[in-house]
């Protein structure tokens, strides 16, 4: 089975995330050019390069993701990083997932900002042995940077899979909430209701 892995803060999950997840699940992937069979959406528990000050709780982020993905046939929330100790390094996450899915093939999706700094990641070469790394562009301006990165790092076997998804920011959504502005249409309706009920990001 082909399993896609898409991690992030999802703080909160928004329409842009869902559009991208849907697109990634449709793309023909190597080696047999068939789409992935399952997508694991993994909220980050303890990111190594961010503080937790602006984060909603793990429980709230998992709940919002569950609401956003409740009708998806392939995508599901995976809380594995909340079960691991220490910082949420991708290598450790993949190692733990491999124990749960020993016979399956992983496809690790990451945005252009992550891809361009990938060689700074913890045990990045070992990540490439555990999963096929697939980068996607976060903006049209990043396309050329990604192409150049792929040329310069052929040994990493990284693929570019998609161009220019919908540009949307969780940071701007949080700012809108703090400013008392509407976020209708930016997040799923049930997620918007959850945020209001829990008084998140105010």
N, C-alpha and C positions, 0 to 999 in steps of 0.2 A: 504494500500500500504506500502511496505517496502522501506524505504529511507535510503540509505547509506550516511554517511557524512565523507568526507575526507578533512581535512584542512591542510594548510601548507603555507610556504612563497612562494613557486614556483618562485624562484628568481635566475634563470629562471626555468620554467617547462622543464623537460628533458625526455628522452626515458625511464629511470628507473621508473619515476612517471607513465607514460602511461602504461607500462607493469604491474605495481602493480595494478593500477586502473582496468585494464582489468581482472586481476586474481581475485580481490576482488568481481567484479560483477558476477563472475561465481560460487562462493562458495555457497553451500547449507547452509542457515542460519536457526537457531532455530527460532521459535518452529516447523515449518512445513517442514524444510529442503528444502526450495525453495530459489533460488537466489533473491537478492534484485531487486526491480522494477525500481528504479532510484538512481543515485549517484550524490549527490551535491558536487562539488569541490569548496572549500571555501578558497580563498587566504586571509591570515591574514592581517588585516589592521594596527593594532597597538599592536604588541605582547608585553605581560607584561615583558618578560625576555630578550628582545633584543632591541638594538637601531635601529633607522631607517637609520643610516648613509650609510649602504651598500645596502640598498634596492632600486630597481627600483621603480618607482612610482606605485601606485595602478592601475592606468589606464593602464600602460604598462604591468604589470603582468596579469591583467584581459584580455587584448588584446592577449597576448601570449597564455594564457590558451584557449581562444576562438578559436584561430587558431589551437592549438594542438588537440582540442576536436571536431572540426567542423564536423567530420564524425561519431561521436559516437552516438549510438541509445539510450543509457541510461544515459551517463554522461553529466552533464551540469555545467557551471560556475555559482556560486552563489556569489553575491557581498554584501551579507547582513552585513558583518562586517564593511563595509565602510559607512553603514547607521546608525550604532550604535555609541553612544558617549563613550569616555573613552577607557581604555585598552580592548583588544580583548580577554576577558575571555570566555572559551568554555561554561560555564554555561549560560552566558548572550546570547550567540549566539543560544544555544538550546532553551532557553525560547522564543526568538524572532521567531525562526523557528516553534515552536509549535503553535504560533498564525496563521501562514500561512498554516500549515498542522496539524490541531487539531485532525484529526481522523487517522493519519498514525503513523507507528512505525519506530523509528529511530535506526540506527546501526552506532555507532561512531567508526571509524577505527583509530588506532594510532600505531605508530612504537614502537619497544621495548624500545627505550630510553625514550619516553614519558610514556609508560606503567609503567616502573620501578620507575618513579617518580610521578605516578598518585596520590598517597595519599598526595602529597604536593600541588596539584592543588586547585584552588579556588572553594569551595563548591563541592568537588569531590563526596561526597555521594549523593548530589542532582542531579549531572550529571547522576549517575547510575539510578535514578528514571525517568529521561527524555529519556534515550537512553540505548540500550544494548552496552556495551563497548567491542570492539573486538580488541585484540592486535595481531600484526604480527611481526615476527622477521626481523630485518634489516641485520642480518648476522648469519651464522651457530653458531658462538660463543655465541650468545645471547639465543639460544634455551633452554639451561639448566636453565639460569637465569629466563626466562619467566615461565618455568614449576614450578620452586620453588616459584615464586611470586604468581602463581595461587593457589598453595597448601596453601600458607600462608594467602591468601585473598579470601577464598571461599565465604565470606559474600558479596563481591562486585559483584558477578555474572559476572565476566569477562571471555571472551572466547579467546582462541588462535585460529587463523584462517588460518595462512599460514606461511611457513618456507622459509627463505633465498631468498628474492627477488633479482633482479639484484642490485648489489651494485654500486651506482653512486652518485656523489655529485655535488650539485649546486655550492658549494664553489669552487671546482676544475674547474668547467666550467668557472666561473667568472675569476679565476686565469689564465686559458688558454687564455681567451679573452684579459686580460690585458697584457699577454706576447706575444700577436700576433700569438698564435697558433690556429690551426684549431679546430673547435668544430663540424665538419661534422660527422654525425652519433650519436652524443651525444644528440642532440635536433632535433625535427622535422624540416624538410627543411624550412617550412614557418616561423617557430620561429627563425631559424638561420638568415633568410633574414630580419626579423623584427629587430632583434638585431643589424644587420649591418646598416640598414637604420636609426635606431634611435640612433646609436652610444652608445649603452648601455654597461656598465661595463668596459669602456676603461679607 
